[in-house]
Amino acid sequence: MELSIIIASFNNKDLLSGCLSSIYNAVEGHDYEVIVVDNDSNDKSAEMVQKEYPQARLIRNRTNKGFSKACNQGILLSGGRNILFLNNDTEILGDSLKAMTEFLDQHNGVGIIGAQMLSLEGKAYRSCFRFPNLLEQLFARKIFNSKIMDSCPISLIYPDWNSGKTIEVDWVSGAALMIKKEVIQQIGSFDEEFFFYFEDVDLCFRANQVGFKVCYLPQAKIIHGGQSSTRHDSGRFEIEWLKSRLRYFKKHHSRLVVVFIKFLMATGSIVRIVSLLVASLFAPGKCKGYKDAVSANSQLLALALKG
């Protein structure tokens, strides 16, 4: 079989339907299968798949197992020589599937490719990056809320990401990531300790470590609604993002680097907590939701201080 398409899904029934519709419009002429892994959605997403897309293979989990575990469930059932992981809020455009499968098949040294992501308005946005590094961590906006120039040497951003050319990169977004099955057989599947976020970074890092290249293919274009599963509980997923980031550094960097990063996290959390408390005293009318923000930063502080 040429291609297995795996969608780990939680809620967003209508978006999932649009995603599946775009897939079946794009796969004509391909030897393929579609596997949907539903993470205990409460909006009848699974029922919609059964009724409207009976040709898709459906796995129904009784709990939300997270992105990594759900994708791994799909991998176990997959029969394609290439596997495409898609978020449920994506839509495939044109011949993107053909472009991705042909590129992988024609380049032996490439193990993973990512597509160009487009907003709902059709504007391209970054979906390929360099691996996280210590200096970047110092200036990361999620630590001190600071921004760094895209052209800065420590930035995770490739200056030519939007040049329209295929480029070799460190990692690509798991929202639309295609990988050769042989790569998974060699390095293993997603690390299930990553509940949400950084599982794609980790997978690309491990592929890179054994010599497979990762490429960004802008000729393949996919609309991505953007964090539809997370926007209703952004505080919780902010915590998950930082937990996963810390786990990534623990897994792939020295203990000294991890200690320094945890120090930065703790310092940034303390600064934000103090700033929020002071602001609430002198300008209470402008501090809506500050209690939730203090609570979230307190959780980050506890995470940073944890052994």
PyMOL commands that set and color helices and strands:
alter all, ss='L'
color gray80, all
select helices_A, chain A and resi 13-26+45-52+66-77+96-106+134-139+141-144+181-187+199-209+231-252+255-282+284-286+290-305
alter helices_A, ss='H'
color red, helices_A
select strands_A, chain A and resi 3-9+32-39+57-61+82-86+90-92+110-118+124-125+128-129+167-169+171-172+176-180+213-224
alter strands_A, ss='S'
color yellow, strands_A
deselect
rebuild
show_as cartoon
